Amino acid sequence: MRGLKDRRVIVTGGASGIGRATALRLADEGCIVGVFDLNAQTGTQVAETGNSAGGRVLFFCVDITDRDAIEKAVDAFEEQAGPVELLANVAGWDLPVPFLDTDRAFWDKVIQINLYGPLNMHHVVIKRMAERGFGRVVNIASDAGRVGSSGEAVYSACKGGIIAFTKTMARELARSGVVLNVVAPGPTDTPLFDGFKAASPTGGKIAEGLARAIPLQRLGQPDDYPGMIAFLLSDDAAFITGQTISVSGGLTMHG
Ligand SMILES: NC(=O)c1ccc[n+]([C@@H]2O[C@H](COP(=O)([O-])OP(=O)(O)OC[C@H]3O[C@@H](n4cnc5c(N)ncnc54)[C@H](O)[C@@H]3O)[C@@H](O)[C@H]2O)c1
C-alpha cells in the first residue's frame, strides 16, 4: 500500500484481536507502531512478535479512559518515534445484557471505554496532527452502531456516536489536512466475542447462528480488518473522509 512506510501510527487495543492484527500488519507495511493497551502482558508480546519479524513496534501500557495518561504516552511515543501521523482507535469492550437488566455502573463502564476513550485519544492526538497539517484516523465502530444489536443498547449508542463524531471531525478538520473514517466490523471471533459466547444461554451456538445469517457464511476473523484499515491510513485513501465502511461478510449492506 502506498505511503505507509516509515509513518508513525498509534493503535489502541493493539494487544488483542482486531487491534493486534492491525498493529502487526501496519508494522509489516513499514510503519513505526505504538501499541496503546491496558494489557501489559499481551501488549508486550505483540511488540516482540512485530519486532522479531523485522518491524518496529513499541508498547505503551495505557488506559484510554485516562486523558492524562494518554498525553504522557503520546509524549513518550513521539520522543522515541517522532510525530504521530496516523491513528487507529480499535480498543473497545462490551458484554451482552438486555438494557432493562443493566444499571448505571454498567452504562458508565461501556461509555467510558467505547466513547470517552476515543474522545480522549482524539483530543490529544488530533490536536497535534491539526497543528502539523497532516493526519489520518480510522475509528473502529461496529455494525451495532448502524443497525443496532440486541443486548448491546449502550454499546450501540457509543458506536453510533463514534460514527457521527467521526463525520463531524472530518468536516471540522478537512482544512487542517486531517482525514477520518470509520470501519464497522460485524461479529468477529476474538476474545471480546468469547464474552458473548459465555453470556449466551446456547453457548457456542450463537456463533453458528450468526454465521448462518451472514451472507458470506462465517464470522469475521481479526485478519479480515487490517487491509481496510491500512488502506484508509494510506496515501491511496487521501481523498476519502467522513465515510463508514462495514466489514462484516455482507451482514449489513448500506447504500
Ligand atoms: N469482536 C466483535 O465481534 C466486534 C464486532 C464489532 C465491533 N468490534 C469492535 O472492534 C474493536 C476490537 O475488538 P476485538 O473484538 O478485537 O476485542 P478484543 O477484546 O480482542 O481486544 C480489545 C483490546 O482493547 C483493549 N482495551 C479495552 N479497554 C481498554 C482501555 N480502557 N484502554 C486501553 N485498552 C483497552 C483490551 O485490553 C484488548 O487488548 C472494538 O472497538 C470492538 O468494539 C468487535
Ligand as a Chemical Component Dictionary entry (heavy atoms), coordinates in Angstrom:
data_LIG
# 
_chem_comp.id                   LIG 
_chem_comp.type                 NON-POLYMER 
_chem_comp.pdbx_formal_charge   0 
_chem_comp.three_letter_code    LIG 
# 
loop_
_chem_comp_atom.comp_id 
_chem_comp_atom.atom_id 
_chem_comp_atom.alt_atom_id 
_chem_comp_atom.type_symbol 
_chem_comp_atom.charge 
_chem_comp_atom.model_Cartn_x 
_chem_comp_atom.model_Cartn_y 
_chem_comp_atom.model_Cartn_z 
_chem_comp_atom.pdbx_ordinal 
LIG N1  N1  N 0  -15.359 -8.907 18.085 1  
LIG C1  C1  C 0  -16.500 -8.455 17.576 2  
LIG O1  O1  O 0  -17.448 -9.216 17.333 3  
LIG C2  C2  C 0  -16.653 -6.986 17.246 4  
LIG C3  C3  C 0  -17.757 -6.600 16.480 5  
LIG C4  C4  C 0  -17.926 -5.251 16.169 6  
LIG C5  C5  C 0  -17.002 -4.324 16.621 7  
LIG N2  N2  N 1  -15.943 -4.729 17.361 8  
LIG C6  C6  C 0  -15.009 -3.698 17.818 9  
LIG O2  O2  O 0  -13.714 -3.998 17.372 10 
LIG C7  C7  C 0  -12.761 -3.458 18.289 11 
LIG C8  C8  C 0  -11.752 -4.530 18.676 12 
LIG O3  O3  O 0  -12.447 -5.561 19.349 13 
LIG P1  P1  P 0  -11.873 -7.047 19.468 14 
LIG O4  O4  O 0  -13.006 -7.942 19.160 15 
LIG O5  O5  O -1 -10.600 -7.165 18.721 16 
LIG O6  O6  O 0  -11.649 -7.098 21.057 17 
LIG P2  P2  P 0  -10.501 -7.713 21.979 18 
LIG O7  O7  O 0  -11.138 -7.900 23.314 19 
LIG O8  O8  O 0  -9.865  -8.883 21.331 20 
LIG O9  O9  O 0  -9.435  -6.531 22.045 21 
LIG C9  C9  C 0  -9.736  -5.309 22.661 22 
LIG C10 C10 C 0  -8.451  -4.726 23.214 23 
LIG O10 O10 O 0  -8.788  -3.441 23.775 24 
LIG C11 C11 C 0  -8.094  -3.306 24.993 25 
LIG N3  N3  N 0  -8.775  -2.365 25.871 26 
LIG C12 C12 C 0  -10.009 -2.486 26.416 27 
LIG N4  N4  N 0  -10.260 -1.427 27.216 28 
LIG C13 C13 C 0  -9.183  -0.614 27.151 29 
LIG C14 C14 C 0  -8.833  0.622  27.760 30 
LIG N5  N5  N 0  -9.662  1.227  28.612 31 
LIG N6  N6  N 0  -7.626  1.182  27.471 32 
LIG C15 C15 C 0  -6.774  0.554  26.620 33 
LIG N7  N7  N 0  -7.036  -0.626 26.018 34 
LIG C16 C16 C 0  -8.223  -1.210 26.286 35 
LIG C17 C17 C 0  -8.083  -4.718 25.602 36 
LIG O11 O11 O 0  -7.078  -4.859 26.585 37 
LIG C18 C18 C 0  -7.861  -5.559 24.365 38 
LIG O12 O12 O 0  -6.477  -5.776 24.147 39 
LIG C19 C19 C 0  -13.564 -2.887 19.454 40 
LIG O13 O13 O 0  -13.728 -1.500 19.295 41 
LIG C20 C20 C 0  -14.896 -3.588 19.324 42 
LIG O14 O14 O 0  -15.939 -2.814 19.882 43 
LIG C21 C21 C 0  -15.729 -6.035 17.673 44 
# 
loop_
_chem_comp_bond.comp_id 
_chem_comp_bond.atom_id_1 
_chem_comp_bond.atom_id_2 
_chem_comp_bond.value_order 
_chem_comp_bond.pdbx_ordinal 
LIG N1  C1  SING 1  
LIG C1  O1  DOUB 2  
LIG C1  C2  SING 3  
LIG C2  C3  SING 4  
LIG C2  C21 DOUB 5  
LIG C3  C4  DOUB 6  
LIG C4  C5  SING 7  
LIG C5  N2  DOUB 8  
LIG N2  C6  SING 9  
LIG N2  C21 SING 10 
LIG C6  O2  SING 11 
LIG C6  C20 SING 12 
LIG O2  C7  SING 13 
LIG C7  C8  SING 14 
LIG C7  C19 SING 15 
LIG C8  O3  SING 16 
LIG O3  P1  SING 17 
LIG P1  O4  DOUB 18 
LIG P1  O5  SING 19 
LIG P1  O6  SING 20 
LIG O6  P2  SING 21 
LIG P2  O7  DOUB 22 
LIG P2  O8  SING 23 
LIG P2  O9  SING 24 
LIG O9  C9  SING 25 
LIG C9  C10 SING 26 
LIG C10 O10 SING 27 
LIG C10 C18 SING 28 
LIG O10 C11 SING 29 
LIG C11 N3  SING 30 
LIG C11 C17 SING 31 
LIG N3  C12 SING 32 
LIG N3  C16 SING 33 
LIG C12 N4  DOUB 34 
LIG N4  C13 SING 35 
LIG C13 C14 SING 36 
LIG C13 C16 DOUB 37 
LIG C14 N5  SING 38 
LIG C14 N6  DOUB 39 
LIG N6  C15 SING 40 
LIG C15 N7  DOUB 41 
LIG N7  C16 SING 42 
LIG C17 O11 SING 43 
LIG C17 C18 SING 44 
LIG C18 O12 SING 45 
LIG C19 O13 SING 46 
LIG C19 C20 SING 47 
LIG C20 O14 SING 48 
# 
